[in-house]
């Protein structure tokens, strides 16, 4: 049974309705044609009325154009207002006729192009007459202003007469002599002439009709007015005419407006003449258009009537035939749809329903048909494939979305997205952590609000070079190009921002925490600076050691060779003592540059501190309390005890000087494990803490620099902390200083734990008296003073010393002479240094003993000059007893004097 809601049933119903409607259309058309016939007859009768309407419009427009010259000639405002009222009525009539033109256009048969022309011309005539009324009103107002100016001319004439009287008195004044050196007549007559000229200029401007003449009169008027203004009325001779002259200048300033008024009058007259001519022209054009429209309407009416009557007869027959044809077409279409279209549509509908139900394997029927049903089936097949692709894409997008969300949430950098209005759209948790926000504080906020919130919390917003930021300009720039800046938080954190514009508008910003990197960069810069300063001080110390070697050696020989009662002997001793203090200063420089000679041993720091307490307390003075916080059972540290005592003494003295009003000094020891140290090594820490004045950051950053001191002149050399720094670093440890102004200072020295190997050898501090011998010694030294001094000391000891200024000269001497000892400097000028010389000399004389010397420390030379580890070495400046003991030790076959390979291998950082 056919269902009324099925497609087949609906199509049959539609075609049945079409048959009924087609029949009805035939009947209605027949009736309509009859009505049309009657309407055409009526249109012909009404055509004359429309033509009369057009003629009325022409008559009205002609009358309006004729009023234009009268309007332009009105000189009083009441007359203008009365004329404006009458004109408004006429324009209203014209507007009414224009508003009836669309009806005229619909009533006319084929004249749509003419009617808009009439409307346009009528509108332009309306606007022209209204503009003419406005221009006439402006002319009346300007004439009133000009009349006021003419009244001012009479005032000026009176002032001129007043000036004439004042001028006569001025002329009679005994102190008046005219304008000397100007070549002009006496001032009063010049004033009268200038006043007359300005009045004539104003009068001429009020009557002239030429813009060029008006400009010329204004130029002369302005020049005369400036001349009058320049007259110095403070002179005693001219003071009598000052009031009248001031009044005249006031009048002239007022009348200067006449030129502007006359310029406006000339412009208004020109516009008025133009508008009158335009109104006449528009009236002529409007009359011509009305005549054309009237003729066209008459012709069109006759043509439409004739065509309609001829078409009515054939139209009636055509309607009957068309109705029958529509009925037959409807029946044929219904049969086609029932048999062919409806069946295929049902099949496609079932397939679509199955696809919508989730069946992705359903087959699509009728895809081979060449008609619209085939197109529908093929389109449905493509839709089916797209659905499959969409499902696969949706699954992939879901996976990618989950992955991106995981990355977005867990990424180390903060991320925020702002739209084109600068409003925060989305962000990740790291963005909140880095900026200290909560979700409620940032949701939907604009960038400017977030920046103000950061500024209120003391966050500094700067460019990468540290310069300040214009926040408004920076916000605009972010939407145009990539921008980088930094947020500096009060707690020391530094966050870098990298903003990039998005194609869809707005921008995206990443936030990277650079605090750790900034700290590392700061430490690296400080380390490089200290390394550079260390190299410089090391070089200076080396040169001074050479000088002190010559000075101390000669002073030693002067002292030894002088009788005990000779005054020179005591003077040499004092000079030698001063040179030794200089050598101590050089040792401190070498300590800073990590080039001093160290003798590290396994030292119990607790025992060392307790042994120095009496000495330390003795130099503190009253008001300062010395305390200790020593960790019991402390493992030994690998350090030079003598240098450590010196470093501790320096730190305690510095702490004492920082507490002029008294305070507390605490010396503490502790063992730092691998877990508590960043480098993962064990260390023994010795620290000194005071509650003195402390140091500001600017001073704290420079405390380890040599010769930098905040003490007044004579109270410190600035080498104490630099020596401590170099000594601790050379010992393989680290030194850390913490200080705050008004709170105090803490200096901590961390040394490596002692792991001594057997075989460590240490040179006694006091070698005692040692005699020389008859051996032959080759002295190789490039410094002449040091070379001569060394040869003299060795000769005084009984040795046969032969000098050589270079390695090449020494090799020549070794060819012809046998030597017992080669005493050479490590660093020699020229192409061969000390170790290279010794290598060649050993080949030529295998039994030759060697002793090295240098102003640098041996540890430094091991790394920089390839100095062997197991050698005999003495550091400059050396005194005669120590030199004699070292040479005797080498010639007697004793083991190396300073340190052997076993000890060097035990030193951290020297392998």
C-alpha positions in Angstrom: 0.0 0.0 0.0 1.3 3.4 -0.9 2.4 5.4 2.2 1.5 9.1 2.2 4.8 10.0 4.0 7.0 8.1 1.6 8.9 9.9 -1.2 6.9 8.1 -3.8 3.6 9.2 -2.3 4.8 12.8 -1.9 5.9 13.0 -5.5 2.5 11.6 -6.7 0.7 14.2 -4.6 2.9 16.9 -5.9 2.3 16.0 -9.5 -1.4 15.8 -8.9 -1.4 19.2 -7.4 0.6 20.5 -10.4 -2.2 19.3 -12.7 -4.8 21.0 -10.7 -2.7 24.2 -10.5 -2.0 24.2 -14.2 -5.7 24.0 -15.0 -6.3 26.8 -12.5 -3.6 28.9 -14.1 -5.3 28.6 -17.4 -8.6 29.9 -16.0 -6.9 32.7 -14.1 -4.9 33.7 -17.1 -8.0 34.0 -19.2 -9.6 36.1 -16.6 -6.5 38.2 -16.2 -6.2 39.0 -19.8 -9.7 40.4 -19.8 -8.8 42.6 -16.9 -5.6 43.7 -18.7 -7.6 44.8 -21.6 -9.7 47.0 -19.4 -6.7 48.4 -17.6 -5.1 49.5 -20.9 -8.1 51.4 -21.8 -8.0 53.2 -18.5 -4.2 53.8 -18.9 -4.9 55.6 -22.1 -7.4 57.8 -20.5 -5.1 58.6 -17.6 -2.1 59.3 -19.8 -3.1 62.9 -20.4 -3.2 63.4 -16.6 0.4 62.2 -16.3 1.5 64.5 -19.1 -0.2 67.4 -17.3 1.7 66.5 -14.1 5.0 66.7 -16.0 4.0 70.1 -17.5 3.1 71.4 -14.0 6.6 70.4 -12.9 8.2 72.3 -15.8 6.1 75.4 -15.0 7.0 75.3 -11.3 10.7 74.8 -12.0 10.7 77.8 -14.4 9.1 80.0 -11.7 11.7 78.9 -9.1 14.5 79.7 -11.5 13.0 83.2 -12.1 13.2 83.9 -8.3 16.9 83.4 -8.2 18.0 86.9 -9.2 15.5 88.4 -6.7 16.8 86.3 -3.9 20.4 87.3 -4.7 19.4 91.0 -4.5 17.8 90.9 -1.0 19.6 93.1 1.4 17.6 92.8 4.6 17.1 89.7 6.9 13.3 90.1 7.3 12.9 90.1 3.5 15.1 87.1 3.2 13.1 85.2 5.9 9.8 86.0 4.0 11.3 84.9 0.7 12.6 81.7 2.4 9.1 80.9 3.6 7.6 81.3 0.1 10.4 79.4 -1.5 9.9 76.5 1.0 6.3 76.2 -0.1 7.2 76.1 -3.8 10.0 73.6 -3.1 7.5 71.5 -1.2 5.2 71.5 -4.2 8.1 70.5 -6.4 9.0 67.7 -4.0 5.4 66.5 -4.0 5.5 66.3 -7.8 8.8 64.4 -7.7 7.4 61.9 -5.1 4.6 61.2 -7.6 7.1 60.4 -10.4 7.5 56.7 -9.4 3.8 56.2 -10.0 4.2 58.0 -13.3 7.1 55.7 -14.1 5.0 52.6 -13.4 2.1 53.9 -15.4 4.2 54.6 -18.4 5.1 51.7 -20.6 8.7 52.2 -21.7 10.1 55.4 -20.3 12.1 54.4 -17.2 15.3 56.2 -18.3 13.7 59.7 -18.6 11.9 59.9 -15.2 15.2 59.6 -13.1 16.6 62.4 -15.2 13.7 64.7 -14.1 14.1 63.6 -10.5 17.8 64.4 -10.6 17.4 67.9 -12.2 14.6 68.8 -9.7 16.8 67.8 -6.8 19.7 69.8 -8.1 17.4 72.9 -8.6 16.2 72.5 -5.0 19.8 72.3 -3.6 20.9 75.3 -5.8 18.1 77.6 -4.5 18.7 76.6 -0.9 22.5 77.3 -1.3 21.6 80.7 -2.8 19.4 81.5 0.2 22.3 80.6 2.5 24.8 82.7 0.5 22.4 85.7 0.5 22.2 85.4 4.3 26.0 85.4 4.5 26.2 88.5 2.3 23.7 90.3 4.7 25.9 89.4 7.7 29.1 90.5 6.1 27.6 93.8 5.0 26.7 94.4 8.6 30.3 93.8 9.7 31.5 96.1 6.9 29.1 98.9 8.2 30.6 98.5 11.7 34.1 98.9 10.2 33.0 102.1 8.4 31.9 103.6 11.7 35.4 102.8 13.0 36.9 105.0 10.3 35.3 108.1 11.9 36.8 107.1 15.2 40.2 106.8 13.5 39.7 110.3 12.0 39.1 111.8 15.5 42.2 109.9 16.8 44.2 111.3 13.9 43.2 114.9 14.9 44.2 114.0 18.5 47.5 112.7 17.3 48.0 115.9 15.3 47.6 118.0 18.4 50.0 115.7 20.3 52.4 115.8 17.4 52.4 119.7 17.5 53.2 119.6 21.2 55.9 117.0 20.6 57.4 119.0 17.8 57.6 122.0 20.2 59.3 119.9 22.9 62.8 121.1 23.4 64.3 117.6 23.5 62.8 116.5 20.2 65.1 116.3 17.3 63.3 114.0 14.9 64.6 110.5 13.9 68.2 111.0 13.6 70.1 109.2 10.9 66.9 107.8 9.3 66.4 110.3 6.6 62.7 110.6 7.6 60.7 113.7 8.5 60.2 114.5 12.2 58.2 111.8 13.9 54.9 113.6 14.5 54.3 114.4 10.8 55.2 110.8 9.9 52.7 109.5 12.4 50.0 111.7 10.9 50.9 110.5 7.4 50.8 106.8 8.5 47.5 107.2 10.2 46.0 108.8 7.1 47.4 106.1 4.9 45.9 103.3 7.1 42.5 105.0 7.0 42.7 105.4 3.2 43.7 101.7 2.9 40.6 100.6 4.9 38.3 102.9 2.9 39.7 101.6 -0.4 39.4 98.0 0.8 35.6 98.5 1.5 35.0 99.7 -2.1 37.4 97.6 -4.2 36.1 94.7 -6.3 39.5 93.3 -7.3 41.1 90.6 -5.0 44.6 91.7 -6.2 43.9 95.3 -5.2 42.5 94.2 -1.9 45.8 92.2 -1.2 47.9 95.2 -2.2 45.9 97.6 0.1 46.3 95.1 3.1 50.0 94.8 2.5 50.4 98.6 2.8 48.0 98.8 5.8 49.9 96.1 7.7 53.3 97.7 7.0 52.0 101.1 8.3 50.5 99.5 11.4 53.8 97.7 12.2 55.7 101.1 11.8 53.3 102.8 14.2 53.7 99.9 16.7 57.5 100.3 16.6 57.5 103.9 17.7 59.2 104.2 21.1 56.7 106.3 23.2 58.8 105.9 26.4 61.0 108.8 25.2 60.3 112.0 27.2 59.7 113.9 24.0 57.1 111.4 22.7 55.3 110.5 26.0 52.6 113.2 25.4 51.3 111.4 22.4 51.5 107.8 23.8 47.8 107.5 24.9 46.4 108.7 21.5 48.9 106.4 19.7 47.8 103.4 21.7 44.1 104.1 21.0 44.9 104.4 17.3 46.7 101.1 17.3 43.7 99.5 19.1 41.4 100.8 16.3 43.8 99.6 13.6 43.9 96.1 15.1 40.1 96.1 15.1 39.9 97.4 11.5 42.4 94.9 10.2 39.4 92.5 10.0 37.9 94.6 7.2 40.3 93.0 4.7 39.1 89.5 5.7 35.5 90.8 5.6 36.0 92.3 2.1 37.6 89.0 0.9 34.6 87.1 2.1 32.2 89.7 0.4 33.9 89.2 -3.0 33.7 85.4 -2.6 30.0 85.6 -1.6 29.2 87.8 -4.6 31.0 85.4 -7.0 29.1 82.4 -5.5 25.8 84.2 -5.7 26.3 85.0 -9.4 27.3 81.4 -10.0 24.2 80.0 -8.2 21.8 82.3 -10.1 23.3 81.2 -13.4 23.1 77.5 -12.3 19.4 77.9 -11.3 18.6 79.3 -14.8 20.5 76.5 -16.5 18.8 73.8 -14.5 15.4 75.3 -15.3 16.1 75.2 -19.0 17.4 71.6 -18.8 14.3 70.6 -16.7 11.9 72.1 -19.3 13.7 70.2 -22.0 13.4 66.9 -20.1 9.7 67.5 -19.4 9.1 68.0 -23.1 11.0 64.8 -23.9 9.2 62.8 -21.3 5.8 64.1 -22.4 6.5 63.2 -26.0 7.8 59.8 -25.1 4.9 59.0 -22.8 2.4 59.9 -25.6 4.2 57.7 -28.1 4.6 54.8 -25.6 0.9 54.9 -24.6 -0.2 54.6 -28.1 2.3 51.8 -28.8 1.3 49.8 -25.7 -2.3 50.0 -26.5 -1.9 48.7 -30.0 0.5 45.9 -28.9 -1.8 44.8 -26.1 -4.8 44.6 -28.3 -3.0 42.4 -30.9 -1.5 40.2 -28.2 -4.7 39.6 -26.3 -6.3 37.5 -29.1 -3.3 35.2 -29.6 -2.7 35.0 -25.7 -6.1 33.5 -25.1 -5.5 30.7 -27.6 -2.0 30.1 -26.2 -3.3 29.8 -22.6 -5.7 27.1 -23.6 -2.9 25.2 -25.4 -0.5 25.7 -22.5 -2.9 24.4 -19.9 -3.5 21.2 -21.9 0.3 20.7 -22.4 1.0 21.2 -18.6 -1.6 18.6 -17.7 0.0 16.1 -20.1 3.6 16.9 -18.8 2.4 16.4 -15.2 1.0 13.0 -16.0 4.2 11.9 -17.8 6.4 13.1 -15.0 4.3 11.3 -12.4 4.7 8.0 -14.3 8.5 8.5 -14.7 9.0 9.3 -11.0 6.9 6.4 -9.9 8.7 3.8 -12.0 12.4 5.0 -12.0 13.2 7.9 -9.7 11.4 6.8 -6.5 12.9 3.3 -6.5 16.5 4.5 -6.7 15.9 7.2 -4.2 14.6 4.6 -1.7 17.8 2.5 -2.3 20.0 5.5 -1.7 18.0 6.5 1.4 18.5 3.1 2.9 22.2 3.2 2.2 22.5 6.6 3.9 20.5 5.5 6.9 22.8 2.5 7.3 25.9 4.8 7.0 24.4 7.1 9.6 23.9 4.1 11.9 27.6 3.3 11.8 27.8 0.8 8.9 30.9 1.9 7.0 30.7 -1.2 4.6 27.4 -0.4 3.1 27.3 -0.4 -0.7 25.9 2.5 -2.7 23.4 1.7 -5.5 22.8 3.5 -8.9 26.4 4.9 -9.1 26.4 4.0 -12.9 23.4 6.1 -13.9 24.2 9.1 -16.2 21.5 11.3 -14.8 21.0 13.3 -11.6 20.2 10.1 -9.5 23.6 8.7 -10.6 25.3 12.0 -9.5 23.6 11.8 -6.2 24.7 8.2 -5.7 28.3 9.0 -6.7 28.3 12.0 -4.4 27.1 9.8 -1.6 29.9 7.3 -2.4 32.4 10.1 -2.0 30.7 11.2 1.2 31.1 7.6 2.5 34.8 7.7 1.8 35.1 11.1 3.4 33.3 9.8 6.5 35.9 7.0 6.8 38.8 9.4 6.3 37.2 11.8 8.9 36.9 9.0 11.4 40.6 8.1 10.9 41.6 11.7 11.1 39.5 12.3 14.2 41.2 9.4 15.9 44.6 10.7 14.9 43.7 14.2 16.0 42.5 12.9 19.3 45.9 11.2 19.9 47.8 14.2 18.8 45.7 16.4 21.0 46.3 14.3 24.0 50.0 14.2 23.2 50.2 18.0 22.7 48.2 18.6 25.9 50.7 16.4 27.8 53.6 18.4 26.3 51.8 21.7 26.9 51.2 20.9 30.6 54.6 19.3 31.3 57.0 21.5 29.3 59.8 23.2 31.2 59.1 26.6 29.7 56.0 28.7 30.4 53.6 29.3 27.5 50.8 31.9 27.0 48.6 32.8 24.0 47.1 36.3 23.6 44.5 37.3 21.1 44.5 40.3 18.8 43.1 42.5 21.6 46.0 41.6 23.9 43.7 39.3 26.1 45.1 36.1 27.6 43.5 33.1 25.9 45.3 30.1 27.2 48.4 29.2 29.3 50.2 26.2 30.8 51.0 25.6 34.5 54.6 26.6 34.1 53.5 30.1 33.0 51.8 30.5 36.4 54.8 29.1 38.4 57.4 31.4 36.7 55.3 34.6 37.1 53.8 33.8 40.5 50.1 34.0 39.3 47.1 31.9 40.1 44.5 30.8 37.5 42.0 33.3 38.9 44.4 36.2 38.5 45.1 35.6 34.8 41.8 34.3 33.4 40.6 36.6 30.7 43.0 39.4 31.7 44.7 41.7 29.3 48.5 41.9 29.0 48.6 45.4 30.3 46.8 44.3 33.5 49.2 41.4 34.0 52.2 43.7 33.5 50.9 46.2 36.0 50.4 43.3 38.5 54.1 42.3 38.0 55.3 45.9 38.4 53.4 46.2 41.7 55.2 43.2 43.0 58.6 44.8 42.2 59.3 42.8 39.0 61.5 44.7 36.5 60.7 44.4 32.8 63.8 45.1 30.6 65.2 44.4 27.2 68.0 41.9 26.8 70.6 44.6 27.0 69.2 45.9 30.3 67.5 49.0 28.9 64.1 50.1 30.1 60.9 49.1 28.2 58.0 51.2 26.9 55.2 48.7 27.8 52.6 50.1 25.3 55.1 50.1 22.4 56.3 46.6 23.4 52.7 45.3 23.4 52.1 46.7 19.9 55.4 45.4 18.6 54.6 41.8 19.8 51.8 41.6 17.3 54.1 42.6 14.4 57.4 40.9 14.9 59.4 38.6 17.3 60.3 40.3 20.5 62.6 39.2 23.4 62.8 40.8 26.9 63.4 39.8 30.5 61.5 39.8 33.8 63.7 40.4 36.8 62.0 39.3 40.0 62.8 40.6 43.5 64.1 37.2 44.6 66.8 37.2 41.9 65.1 35.1 39.3 65.4 36.1 35.7 62.8 34.9 33.2 63.3 35.5 29.4 60.2 36.2 27.3 60.1 35.3 23.5 57.0 36.6 21.8 56.1 35.8 18.2 53.0 37.1 16.2 50.4 34.6 15.0 49.0 34.7 11.4 45.4 34.8 12.8 46.2 37.8 15.0 47.6 38.1 18.5 50.9 36.5 19.7 52.3 33.6 21.6 54.9 34.0 24.3 57.3 31.5 25.9 58.9 32.0 29.3 62.4 30.5 30.1 63.9 30.6 33.6 67.5 31.9 33.0 68.3 32.3 36.7 70.8 29.4 36.8 72.3 30.3 33.5 72.8 33.9 34.6 74.5 32.7 37.8 76.8 30.4 35.8 77.6 33.2 33.4 78.3 35.6 36.3 80.6 33.0 37.9 82.4 32.4 34.6 83.0 36.1 34.1 84.3 36.3 37.6 86.5 33.3 37.1 87.9 34.7 33.8 88.6 38.0 35.4 90.4 36.4 38.4 92.3 34.2 36.0 93.4 37.2 33.9 94.4 39.2 37.0 96.2 36.1 38.3 98.2 35.8 35.1 99.1 39.5 35.3 100.2 39.3 39.0 102.1 36.1 38.3 104.1 37.8 35.6 104.8 40.9 37.8 105.8 38.6 40.7 108.2 36.7 38.4 109.9 39.9 37.3 110.1 41.2 40.9 111.6 37.9 42.1 114.4 38.3 39.6 115.1 41.9 40.9 114.9 40.7 44.5 117.2 37.8 43.8 119.9 40.2 42.7 119.2 42.6 45.6 119.1 40.0 48.3 122.1 38.2 47.0 124.3 41.3 46.9 123.0 42.4 50.3 123.8 39.0 51.7 127.3 39.2 50.4 127.8 42.8 51.6 126.7 41.6 55.0 128.9 38.5 55.1 132.0 40.3 53.8 131.8 43.3 56.1 133.4 43.3 59.5 131.1 43.1 62.5 131.8 46.6 63.6 131.4 48.1 60.1 128.2 50.3 59.8 127.7 48.9 56.4 127.0 45.5 57.8 124.0 46.8 59.8 122.7 48.8 56.9 122.9 45.8 54.6 121.0 43.8 57.2 118.3 46.4 57.3 118.1 46.4 53.5 118.1 42.7 53.4 115.2 42.6 55.9 113.2 45.1 53.7 113.9 42.9 50.7 112.6 39.9 52.5 109.4 41.8 53.3 109.2 42.6 49.6 109.7 38.9 48.8 106.8 38.1 51.2 104.6 40.5 49.3 105.6 38.8 46.1 104.7 35.5 47.7 101.2 36.8 48.3 100.9 37.8 44.7 102.1 34.4 43.7 99.6 32.9 46.1 96.7 34.8 44.4 97.9 33.7 41.0 98.3 30.2 42.3 102.0 30.1 41.5 103.6 30.0 45.0 105.6 27.0 46.2 103.3 24.9 48.5 104.3 22.0 50.7 100.9 20.3 51.4 100.7 17.9 54.3 97.9 16.0 56.1 96.8 18.7 58.7 94.3 18.4 61.5 92.5 21.7 61.2 91.1 21.5 64.7 94.7 21.1 66.1 96.0 23.9 63.9 93.2 26.3 65.1 93.7 25.5 68.7 97.4 26.0 68.4 96.8 29.5 67.0 94.2 30.7 69.5 96.6 32.5 71.8 98.3 34.2 68.9 95.0 35.2 67.3 93.5 36.5 70.6 96.6 38.5 71.4 96.1 40.8 68.4 92.3 41.3 68.7 92.2 43.9 71.4 89.4 44.7 73.9 85.7 44.4 73.0 86.1 41.5 70.6 85.3 37.9 71.7 86.9 35.0 69.8 84.9 31.7 69.8 85.4 28.3 68.1 82.9 25.8 66.7 85.2 22.8 65.9 83.7 19.5 64.7 85.3 16.7 66.7 86.8 13.7 64.8 87.5 15.8 61.8 89.4 14.0 59.0 92.8 15.6 58.0 93.0 18.1 55.1 95.7 18.2 52.5 97.1 21.7 52.8 100.3 23.7 53.5 100.1 24.4 57.2 102.3 27.5 57.1 100.2 29.1 54.3 97.0 28.1 56.1 98.1 29.7 59.3 98.9 32.9 57.3 95.5 32.8 55.6 93.6 32.3 58.9 95.5 35.1 60.5 94.6 37.4 57.6 90.9 36.5 57.9 90.8 37.1 61.7 92.6 40.5 61.2 90.0 41.5 58.6 87.2 40.5 60.9 88.7 42.5 63.7 89.0 45.6 61.4 85.3 45.2 60.5 84.3 45.6 64.2 85.7 48.8 65.5 83.1 48.9 68.3 83.6 45.3 69.2 81.8 42.1 68.4 82.2 38.3 68.0 84.5 36.2 65.7 83.7 32.5 65.3 86.2 30.1 63.8 84.5 26.8 62.8 85.5 23.6 61.1 83.3 20.9 59.5 83.4 18.0 57.0 81.5 18.6 53.8 80.3 15.3 52.1 79.8 14.6 48.4 76.0 15.1 48.9 76.4 18.6 50.1 79.0 19.7 47.4 78.1 20.4 43.8 81.4 18.9 42.5 80.7 15.6 44.3 84.0 15.6 46.3 84.8 15.4 50.0 86.2 18.5 51.6 87.2 19.9 55.0 85.9 23.4 55.6 87.5 26.1 57.8 85.4 29.2 58.2 85.6 32.6 59.9 82.4 34.5 60.7 82.0 38.0 62.3 79.1 40.3 63.1 80.8 43.4 61.9 79.9 46.1 59.4 79.6 43.7 56.4 80.0 44.7 52.8 77.7 46.0 50.1 77.4 44.0 46.8 79.6 46.4 44.9 82.5 45.8 47.4 81.8 42.1 47.7 82.3 41.5 44.0 85.9 42.9 44.2 87.2 41.7 47.5 89.5 39.0 45.9 91.2 41.5 43.5 94.8 42.3 44.4 95.4 45.7 46.1 91.7 46.4 46.4 90.9 47.6 49.9 88.3 49.7 51.7 90.7 50.5 54.6 92.3 53.9 54.8 95.8 54.5 53.5 98.4 52.7 55.6 96.0 50.2 57.2 96.1 47.5 54.5 97.7 46.5 51.3 94.7 44.8 49.7 96.6 41.5 49.3 95.1 39.6 52.2 92.0 38.2 50.7 93.6 37.8 47.3 96.4 35.7 48.9 93.7 33.6 50.6 91.8 33.1 47.3 94.9 32.0 45.4 96.2 29.8 48.1 92.9 27.9 48.5 92.5 27.5 44.8 96.1 26.3 44.3 95.5 23.8 47.1 92.6 22.3 45.1 89.9 23.9 47.2 87.3 26.6 47.0 86.7 29.8 49.0 83.3 31.3 49.4 82.4 34.7 51.0 79.0 35.8 52.1 78.4 39.3 53.5 75.6 41.8 54.1 76.0 45.4 55.1 75.2 45.8 58.8 75.0 42.1 59.5 78.5 40.6 59.1 80.7 38.4 56.9 81.4 34.7 56.6 84.5 33.4 54.7 84.6 29.6 54.2 87.8 27.8 52.9 87.2 24.2 51.7 90.3 22.0 51.3 90.5 18.4 49.9 90.6 15.6 52.3 94.2 14.2 52.8 95.0 11.0 51.0 98.8 11.1 51.3 100.9 8.6 49.5 104.2 7.2 50.9 107.4 9.0 49.9 106.4 12.6 50.6 109.5 14.7 51.1 109.6 18.1 52.6 112.5 20.5 52.7 113.4 21.7 56.3 112.5 25.3 56.9 115.9 26.1 58.4 118.7 24.3 56.6 121.4 25.5 59.0 124.9 26.6 58.0 126.2 24.7 54.9 129.7 25.0 53.4 130.6 25.1 49.8 133.1 23.0 47.8 135.5 23.0 44.9 133.1 21.7 42.2 132.6 23.4 38.9 129.1 24.9 38.3 127.7 26.3 35.1 125.2 29.1 35.9 122.7 29.8 33.1 120.7 33.0 33.7 119.4 35.6 31.2 119.2 38.4 33.7 122.6 40.0 34.0 122.2 41.2 37.6 120.9 37.9 38.9 123.6 36.0 36.9 126.4 38.1 38.4 125.0 37.9 41.9 124.6 34.2 41.7 128.2 33.7 40.4 129.5 35.9 43.2 127.6 33.9 45.9 128.8 30.6 44.6 132.4 31.9 44.3 132.2 33.1 47.9 131.1 29.5 48.9 134.3 28.2 47.2 132.7 26.8 44.0 134.2 27.5 40.5 131.2 29.2 38.9 131.1 29.9 35.2 128.3 32.2 33.9 126.3 31.8 30.6 123.7 34.3 29.4 121.7 31.8 27.2 121.2 28.1 26.5 123.3 28.4 23.3 126.2 29.9 25.2 125.9 27.2 27.8 126.0 24.4 25.1 129.2 25.9 23.7 130.8 25.8 27.2 129.7 22.2 27.8 131.6 21.1 24.6 135.0 21.9 26.0 134.6 21.9 29.8 133.4 19.2 32.3 131.0 20.6 34.9 129.7 19.0 38.1 126.4 20.9 38.2 124.2 22.8 35.7 122.3 25.6 37.6 119.8 27.0 35.1 116.7 29.2 35.1 113.6 27.4 33.8 112.4 30.4 31.6 115.2 31.6 29.3 115.0 34.1 26.5 115.6 32.7 23.0 114.6 29.5 21.4 115.5 27.0 24.2 114.3 26.9 27.8 115.9 25.3 30.9 114.4 21.8 30.6 115.4 21.6 26.9 118.9 22.7 27.8 119.2 20.0 30.5 118.0 17.3 28.1 120.8 18.2 25.6 123.4 18.7 28.4 122.7 15.2 29.8 123.4 13.7 26.4 126.8 15.4 26.3 127.7 14.9 30.0 125.6 12.1 31.5 127.0 12.5 35.0 126.1 16.2 35.1 123.8 17.1 38.0 121.1 19.7 37.5 119.4 22.3 39.7 116.5 24.5 38.3 115.5 28.0 39.6 112.7 30.4 38.6 110.6 33.3 39.9 107.5 31.2 39.1 106.4 28.3 41.4 107.3 24.8 40.4 103.7 23.7 40.2 103.0 26.4 37.7 106.1 25.5 35.7 105.1 21.8 35.6 102.1 22.8 33.6 103.3 25.7 31.6 107.0 24.9 30.8 107.0 21.1 30.8 109.2 21.0 33.9 109.8 17.4 35.0 108.3 16.3 38.3 111.4 14.6 39.8 113.9 17.4 39.6 115.8 19.6 42.1 114.3 23.1 42.2 114.8 26.4 44.2 112.6 29.4 43.8 113.7 33.0 43.5 114.5 35.1 45.4 116.8 32.8 47.3 119.3 33.7 50.1 122.8 32.4 50.3 122.3 29.8 53.1 119.3 28.2 51.3 121.2 28.2 47.9 124.3 26.6 49.6 122.2 23.9 51.2 120.3 23.1 48.0 123.5 22.9 45.9 125.2 20.8 48.6 122.2 18.5 48.7 122.3 18.0 44.9 126.1 17.5 44.6 126.0 15.1 47.6 123.6 12.7 45.8 120.6 13.3 48.2 117.1 12.9 46.9 115.2 15.9 45.5 114.8 18.7 48.0 111.2 19.9 47.5 108.7 17.2 46.5 109.0 14.0 44.6 106.6 12.4 42.2 104.7 10.7 45.0 103.8 14.0 46.6 102.9 15.8 43.3 100.6 13.0 42.4 98.8 13.5 45.7 98.0 17.1 44.9 94.6 17.7 43.4 94.6 19.4 40.1 98.3 18.7 39.3 98.1 15.3 37.6 
